[in-house]
Amino acid sequence: MIRLPRNKNARVAVTAALGAITMIGAAYAAVPLYDLFCRVTGYGGTTQVAMGEAGAILDREVTVYFDASTARGFGWEFEPVQRSMTVRVGESGLAYYRATNTSDVAITGIANYNVAPFKVGPYFSKIECFCFTEQTLQPGESMEMPVLFFVDPLIDEERRMDDVTALTLSYTFFEAQGTASATADAAP
């Protein structure tokens, strides 16, 4: 336990310093803790990562819409190959996205993703996804990237999910930090 000085001014200074150190520590821990919270709970539309298929397939159907975008100034065209697909809850779906490097330099990108409505996040599971790793495209190169997913059958046990008949899976590609083109862009 920390012993506070008897002098009031010194006590206030020590308390303020401890408060500042605590706030700095909380600021550094906030981003990774929030990311962990979102991945565990599905908050903010964060999807789940599954190790295998759902097991049970229900009669209930859900239409999955696919959306794609890129960060401003990112040198890729990025789009879903199909705009939507209807799957039964628990059934695995396989969708593809296409990326093309329209710049004259190699670019490494990484995708950020979510689903809407946000409340579906805990029930949307990806088995395989290009978003788990960085993707590098050479100038003019195109690539089709798969997403293998399912809607967890547990969604059927939640009454607040009864109104969910459609959801949107969105990806945004950003340039990965530390790549040659990112370094070149940062040069004076």
Sequence and secondary structure as in RCSB ss.txt:
>XXXX:A:sequence
MIRLPRNKNARVAVTAALGAITMIGAAYAAVPLYDLFCRVTGYGGTTQVAMGEAGAILDREVTVYFDASTARGFG
WEFEPVQRSMTVRVGESGLAYYRATNTSDVAITGIANYNVAPFKVGPYFSKIECFCFTEQTLQPGESMEMPVLFF
VDPLIDEERRMDDVTALTLSYTFFEAQGTASATADAAP
>XXXX:A:secstr
     SSHHHHHHHHHHHHHHHHHHHHHHHHHHHHHHHHHH GGG  EE SS  S   S EEEEEEEEEE TT  
EEEEESSSEEEEETT  EEEEEEEEE SSS EEEEEEEEEESGGGGGGEEEEEEGGGS EEE TT EEEEEEEEE
E GGGGG GGGTT  EEEEEEEEEE TT HHHHHHH  
